[in-house]
Amino acid sequence: MSRPDSVWRMIAVLGSAALISGVLLGYFHDLTATPIAQASARRLSESLREMMPSFSNDPLTDAVGACVDGDSLRIYPCMDDGSLVGAAVESVSHNGFGGDIRVLVCFTPDGAVAGFRVIEHSETPGLGAKMEDWFSGEPRRSAIVGSRGGGNLKVSADGGSVDAITGATITSRAFVEAVNRACSVFNRYRNEQAEDYS
């Protein structure tokens, strides 16, 4: 057998293996995409039920999109008898120490932060990863719940009033940025709703 024949045979075998692998990956991706999406929607719905007052609509069905700096954020309005009892905004910051930080921020109708959940992050365990506990509603300067920052929250290192996580200032800034983006989106949504009903 000549050398060129063995090269073409190797290319054919490797090409076939790559093609079969690609088809199998695509098949398993399609197979798992729906269950993953359903589990994500279930977790989101449970988080809304835990953090928001009683509502009668389906916020996931009634969700609306908003674009901020090229990112698509989602607003989940919570209604009861046609009145807004609060809303949640799924927000993101791309400036975390380990990458994106995705947060679900819940608001009262007047714009106060009612609660939040960190949905996704890649921050350092033991440092940035403890952002959900650190920024909870305990009576300290790091608390986000109850704030009415209106999108202007800052960590104390930047002259603001929110204490950063010790040893994780970059994560803290990114978390606060995601909350600020959520505040801005909710305030815009609330103003648009008020105009629709006036």
C-alpha positions as semicolon CSV with decimal commas, in nm:
position;residue;x (nm);y (nm);z (nm)
1;M;0,000;0,000;0,000
2;S;0,139;0,339;-0,091
3;R;0,183;0,614;0,162
4;P;-0,082;0,850;0,007
5;D;-0,345;0,572;0,034
6;S;-0,284;0,532;0,407
7;V;-0,309;0,910;0,459
8;W;-0,646;0,921;0,280
9;R;-0,766;0,619;0,477
10;M;-0,667;0,793;0,804
11;I;-0,849;1,111;0,696
12;A;-1,161;0,907;0,609
13;V;-1,157;0,725;0,945
14;L;-1,104;1,045;1,144
15;G;-1,368;1,230;0,941
16;S;-1,619;0,950;0,996
17;A;-1,546;0,947;1,370
18;A;-1,591;1,326;1,389
19;L;-1,918;1,307;1,194
20;I;-2,060;1,029;1,415
21;S;-1,951;1,215;1,731
22;G;-2,116;1,535;1,609
23;V;-2,443;1,358;1,530
24;L;-2,446;1,187;1,871
25;L;-2,369;1,513;2,056
26;G;-2,650;1,688;1,868
27;Y;-2,891;1,406;1,944
28;F;-2,815;1,405;2,318
29;H;-2,826;1,785;2,332
30;D;-3,174;1,781;2,180
31;L;-3,276;1,496;2,409
32;T;-3,177;1,684;2,727
33;A;-3,268;2,042;2,624
34;T;-3,638;2,013;2,712
35;P;-3,593;1,854;3,058
36;I;-3,324;2,112;3,144
37;A;-3,553;2,399;3,037
38;Q;-3,843;2,253;3,236
39;A;-3,628;2,216;3,550
40;S;-3,506;2,574;3,512
41;A;-3,863;2,705;3,474
42;R;-3,971;2,504;3,781
43;R;-3,687;2,651;3,992
44;L;-3,773;3,001;3,871
45;S;-4,140;2,954;3,955
46;E;-4,054;2,819;4,302
47;S;-3,824;3,116;4,368
48;L;-4,101;3,359;4,273
49;R;-4,350;3,182;4,504
50;E;-4,100;3,202;4,792
51;M;-4,003;3,568;4,750
52;M;-4,318;3,738;4,623
53;P;-4,656;3,799;4,786
54;S;-4,944;3,583;4,669
55;F;-5,017;3,623;4,297
56;S;-5,275;3,465;4,067
57;N;-5,113;3,490;3,723
58;D;-4,831;3,289;3,567
59;P;-4,532;3,528;3,564
60;L;-4,336;3,300;3,332
61;T;-4,610;3,315;3,069
62;D;-4,657;3,691;3,118
63;A;-4,282;3,764;3,105
64;V;-4,161;4,052;2,892
65;G;-3,814;4,127;2,763
66;A;-3,602;4,436;2,805
67;C;-3,271;4,519;2,641
68;V;-2,993;4,676;2,849
69;D;-2,649;4,740;2,696
70;G;-2,708;4,464;2,442
71;D;-2,826;4,208;2,701
72;S;-3,180;4,069;2,698
73;L;-3,321;4,075;3,051
74;R;-3,654;3,919;3,148
75;I;-3,924;4,080;3,364
76;Y;-4,170;3,849;3,540
77;P;-4,474;4,052;3,655
78;C;-4,669;3,910;3,950
79;M;-5,036;4,011;3,939
80;D;-5,335;3,956;4,164
81;D;-5,682;4,056;4,045
82;G;-5,525;4,268;3,771
83;S;-5,300;4,463;4,008
84;L;-4,923;4,445;4,014
85;V;-4,812;4,300;4,350
86;G;-4,448;4,289;4,247
87;A;-4,216;4,173;3,975
88;A;-3,888;3,992;3,930
89;V;-3,611;4,075;3,689
90;E;-3,359;3,820;3,568
91;S;-3,041;4,023;3,536
92;V;-2,676;3,961;3,452
93;S;-2,332;4,113;3,498
94;H;-2,043;4,003;3,278
95;N;-1,784;4,143;3,520
96;G;-1,763;3,872;3,786
97;F;-1,423;3,739;3,888
98;G;-1,508;3,403;3,730
99;G;-1,740;3,525;3,453
100;D;-2,112;3,599;3,431
101;I;-2,325;3,642;3,742
102;R;-2,699;3,589;3,684
103;V;-2,941;3,710;3,950
104;L;-3,318;3,705;3,990
105;V;-3,416;4,024;4,176
106;C;-3,771;4,066;4,312
107;F;-3,931;4,405;4,368
108;T;-4,229;4,542;4,555
109;P;-4,463;4,760;4,345
110;D;-4,295;5,075;4,481
111;G;-3,947;4,962;4,374
112;A;-3,791;4,819;4,690
113;V;-3,586;4,500;4,657
114;A;-3,803;4,224;4,806
115;G;-3,550;3,943;4,764
116;F;-3,307;3,783;4,524
117;R;-3,159;3,453;4,414
118;V;-2,823;3,398;4,250
119;I;-2,911;3,183;3,951
120;E;-2,569;3,121;3,800
121;H;-2,207;3,210;3,875
122;S;-1,852;3,079;3,854
123;E;-1,709;3,267;4,151
124;T;-1,448;3,137;4,395
125;P;-1,589;2,896;4,657
126;G;-1,566;3,044;5,006
127;L;-1,525;3,398;4,874
128;G;-1,739;3,532;4,588
129;A;-1,961;3,223;4,593
130;K;-2,110;3,335;4,926
131;M;-2,274;3,642;4,770
132;E;-2,628;3,518;4,833
133;D;-2,564;3,489;5,209
134;W;-2,354;3,805;5,227
135;F;-2,607;4,032;5,059
136;S;-2,910;3,885;5,238
137;G;-3,145;4,089;5,452
138;E;-2,946;4,075;5,774
139;P;-2,904;4,410;5,952
140;R;-2,570;4,516;5,814
141;R;-2,445;4,748;5,548
142;S;-2,418;4,469;5,293
143;A;-2,793;4,406;5,289
144;I;-2,960;4,452;4,950
145;V;-3,313;4,344;5,052
146;G;-3,523;4,647;5,133
147;S;-3,297;4,888;4,946
148;R;-3,444;5,144;4,713
149;G;-3,124;5,225;4,528
150;G;-3,306;5,291;4,205
151;G;-3,009;5,151;4,017
152;N;-2,749;5,357;4,201
153;L;-2,610;5,109;4,453
154;K;-2,232;5,100;4,494
155;V;-1,992;4,906;4,711
156;S;-1,816;5,106;4,982
157;A;-1,481;5,076;4,799
158;D;-1,638;5,288;4,523
159;G;-1,791;5,541;4,763
160;G;-2,122;5,361;4,805
161;S;-2,309;5,228;5,106
162;V;-2,289;4,852;5,040
163;D;-2,011;4,657;5,212
164;A;-1,830;4,428;4,969
165;I;-1,761;4,063;5,045
166;T;-1,430;4,045;5,227
167;G;-1,166;3,943;4,974
168;A;-1,410;3,949;4,682
169;T;-1,456;4,310;4,576
170;I;-1,473;4,223;4,204
171;T;-1,756;3,976;4,268
172;S;-1,934;4,230;4,489
173;R;-1,915;4,498;4,222
174;A;-2,052;4,257;3,961
175;F;-2,336;4,147;4,190
176;V;-2,431;4,508;4,265
177;E;-2,410;4,586;3,892
178;A;-2,658;4,305;3,817
179;V;-2,892;4,437;4,089
180;N;-2,862;4,793;3,955
181;R;-2,949;4,674;3,606
182;A;-3,253;4,493;3,746
183;C;-3,359;4,809;3,935
184;S;-3,333;5,021;3,619
185;V;-3,534;4,770;3,416
186;F;-3,804;4,738;3,682
187;N;-3,837;5,118;3,722
188;R;-3,871;5,155;3,345
189;Y;-4,131;4,876;3,336
190;R;-4,324;5,031;3,627
191;N;-4,328;5,373;3,458
192;E;-4,449;5,220;3,130
193;Q;-4,728;5,039;3,316
194;A;-4,831;5,361;3,489
195;E;-4,847;5,538;3,151
196;D;-5,059;5,258;3,005
197;Y;-5,318;5,298;3,281
198;S;-5,322;5,680;3,286
